[in-house]
Amino acid sequence: MNPHLVLVVNSGSSSLKYRLLNPGTGQTHAQGLIERIGEPGSATPEHAAALTIALDEMTSGPAGLDPTNLFAVGHRVVHGGSRFTGATLIDDEVRAAIADLAPLAPLHNPANLLGIDATTALFPEVPQVAVFDTAFHQTLPPAAYTYAVPRAWRTDLAVRRYGFHGTSVAYVSRRAAVLLGRAPEDTNLVVLHLGNGCSATAVEAGCSVDTSMGLSPLEGLVMGTRSGDVDPSLGAYLARAGGLDAGSYDRALNRESGLLALAGVSDFRTVSDRAAAGDPDARLALDVVVHRLVKYIGAYAVGLGRVDALVFTGGIGEHAAPLRAAIAQRLGLLGVVLDPDANEGAGERSLTRPESALSMLVIPTDEELEIALQCREVLSKST
């Protein structure tokens, strides 16, 4: 029997999400999430133990799957720096490079390596493939990725815009071209990946040309607990005026800001419900979110010169109809004419009327399928 399945692994510091699927058909054979790895009282002291549990669940399920059907294990790796421009077979050199990039993603790359090491030990004969969140954005032109900071920062410390959510944006960009009846190379898009983390990306001819997240996932849009854009002098001011050290400042902007700081809760649905009930803090939070989104959409539309569609994806992007309506209302200059019934619908669809000059689309993302597809592509090139 020819191996035909890909095991996709998303390894966090204390969690492991997995999905076993066929990239040819898109069929999912097993999936799951194991949490609290390594925590006191947990039945999974390490990622290897978690993967053993996952493997037991896959092989003992209704299909009784044979692990020998695996032709690849695909790993989501958050940061590939400027070195990795696409999915890559993992060898000792690539593993070392992922470890070397840990200072750029200290909460993510070390956790990703735990998953890589565990699956390599469990499946030593199966190719391991790294799919980087940053890789899709390696097409950014220098004017978009360069910060106006001292040369030594840029050359010695690799300070630049990298961008994230690239795996999601790659998938929904291709799907958007299909829905529009265009070839990807003839399609210009603004893609909004809106979840607990949020980003906007300008996609020209299938390539990322600008994106809101930067050196880290903190820059750009307002998020669940992240501030997004702030004045760069804020850190120095808080150190002088409030005695805040660098670690506290970083923690505050990443974990204590965004919706949580504005409305007291990071869950967008709760904020929306409270705003509808008249809560002024929640109303302000939504207004700030919309204002920041519209500002980025407008900037990217001008930069692209022509926009064929505005694409919503991610948990909030796919489900928050009032947010989409509020954005559409602000985009009259771009000729948006929203179809209210379509906006309240579900699944992959267009949200705008035929006379709308700019299409608005909802496309549910499928990062695991995209990782599996990229695994298949990498292995087809290596044989």
C-alpha positions, -999 to 999 in steps of 0.1 A, spaced: 0 0 0 14 34 -9 15 59 20 -10 86 14 -16 104 47 0 134 64 1 139 101 0 176 108 13 187 142 9 221 159 30 219 190 27 245 217 47 248 250 20 228 269 -3 216 241 -3 195 210 -29 198 182 -29 171 155 -48 161 124 -43 131 102 -56 138 67 -53 129 30 -41 160 11 -54 145 -22 -90 143 -10 -89 167 20 -105 139 41 -97 140 78 -91 106 94 -84 117 129 -78 149 149 -74 160 184 -60 184 210 -39 174 240 -35 201 266 -17 206 300 15 188 288 41 188 315 18 205 341 15 191 376 -10 162 377 -11 158 339 -10 123 324 13 137 297 46 147 312 62 155 278 53 159 241 65 124 232 39 110 257 13 132 242 21 120 207 19 84 219 -16 91 232 -25 107 199 -12 77 180 -32 53 201 -63 73 194 -56 73 157 -49 36 154 -77 24 177 -103 45 161 -131 32 138 -108 31 108 -80 12 127 -54 33 108 -20 19 101 8 43 108 27 29 79 3 49 57 21 81 67 41 97 39 50 128 59 46 146 92 40 183 87 49 208 115 37 243 119 67 264 128 60 300 137 92 318 127 115 310 98 133 343 97 145 354 63 161 321 56 131 300 48 109 310 18 88 279 18 81 245 34 113 226 40 124 190 47 137 189 83 173 177 88 199 185 115 208 217 98 171 229 95 164 219 131 194 239 142 182 269 122 148 268 139 165 267 172 187 297 163 156 317 154 141 312 189 150 347 200 126 360 174 98 337 187 108 326 222 73 313 230 68 294 198 99 280 181 112 260 211 77 245 215 76 237 178 109 218 182 95 197 209 69 184 185 95 179 158 118 159 181 89 137 194 76 128 160 111 121 147 116 96 175 82 80 169 85 79 131 122 79 122 116 67 86 89 93 78 100 126 63 94 156 86 85 189 70 85 224 85 59 248 72 67 283 84 41 310 93 66 336 80 74 320 46 45 333 26 56 369 35 92 364 21 79 381 -11 76 414 7 96 441 -11 124 458 8 103 490 11 77 470 30 99 449 53 126 474 62 123 494 94 140 528 95 163 518 124 201 517 128 219 495 103 235 474 130 200 464 142 190 454 107 222 435 98 234 421 131 201 415 149 178 407 119 154 434 128 128 437 100 91 430 92 85 392 89 47 388 90 27 359 103 -5 339 95 12 331 62 -1 296 60 -37 308 64 -33 336 40 -18 313 13 -48 290 16 -75 316 15 -58 336 -13 -60 306 -36 -96 299 -27 -105 336 -33 -91 334 -68 -113 304 -75 -144 321 -61 -136 352 -83 -130 331 -114 -95 345 -118 -60 330 -119 -41 337 -87 -15 357 -107 -43 380 -118 -58 386 -84 -53 414 -59 -66 409 -24 -67 423 11 -69 393 35 -80 398 71 -72 369 94 -91 378 125 -90 355 155 -74 360 189 -45 371 168 -53 394 139 -35 405 108 -41 422 75 -22 412 43 -20 428 9 -17 400 -17 -7 410 -53 -7 383 -80 -7 356 -53 22 371 -34 23 390 -1 35 426 -7 26 441 27 13 428 61 4 443 94 24 420 118 61 428 120 91 415 138 67 397 161 29 391 160 24 421 182 23 449 155 -7 460 136 -44 453 144 -61 453 178 -63 417 191 -76 397 220 -48 405 244 -23 423 221 -22 460 216 -13 462 180 3 495 169 14 519 196 38 549 196 74 534 197 83 559 225 57 543 248 82 519 264 107 546 272 80 568 286 66 541 309 101 533 321 106 569 331 71 577 344 61 543 358 93 524 364 82 497 341 110 473 330 113 457 295 99 424 305 68 439 322 63 462 292 65 433 267 41 412 289 16 441 291 14 447 254 12 410 245 -10 396 273 -28 425 291 -38 448 262 -61 447 232 -98 438 239 -89 427 274 -75 461 283 -104 481 266 -134 460 276 -121 437 304 -125 405 284 -106 392 254 -134 371 238 -148 390 208 -183 375 211 -186 387 247 -174 422 237 -199 423 209 -228 412 231 -218 438 258 -216 465 232 -250 456 218 -264 459 254 -250 494 258 -217 488 276 -196 519 267 -162 502 272 -172 474 249 -186 499 224 -153 518 224 -133 485 220 -153 477 188 -149 512 175 -111 510 180 -111 476 162 -130 489 132 -110 521 130 -77 502 129 -91 477 104 -104 503 80 -71 522 82 -52 492 71 -77 482 44 -75 517 29 -37 518 30 -34 484 13 -60 493 -13 -40 524 -23 -8 504 -23 -22 476 -45 -38 501 -69 -66 476 -76 -84 453 -52 -106 425 -64 -118 413 -30 -116 419 7 -113 384 23 -124 376 59 -111 345 76 -103 332 111 -128 327 139 -139 363 141 -136 370 104 -158 340 96 -185 345 122 -187 382 133 -214 395 109 -219 428 127 -181 435 125 -182 428 87 -212 451 83 -195 479 102 -164 476 80 -185 476 48 -203 507 59 -170 525 62 -158 514 27 -182 534 6 -152 551 -11 -142 516 -25 -177 510 -38 -187 482 -14 -224 473 -15 -231 447 12 -257 419 8 -272 417 44 -286 383 39 -253 368 26 -235 385 55 -257 366 79 -251 333 62 -225 306 68 -196 289 50 -175 300 20 -194 328 2 -195 363 -13 -210 390 10 -216 417 -16 -243 425 -42 -235 422 -80 -232 460 -84 -205 462 -57 -172 475 -71 -153 455 -45 -162 420 -35 -162 409 1 -157 372 7 -158 349 37 -134 319 33 -130 295 63 -93 289 66 -78 254 67 -42 257 79 -38 219 85 -48 211 49 -25 238 36 4 223 56 -4 188 42 -5 202 7 28 219 11 43 186 25 31 168 -6 47 196 -28 80 195 -10 83 157 -12 73 156 -49 102 179 -56 126 158 -36 120 126 -54 
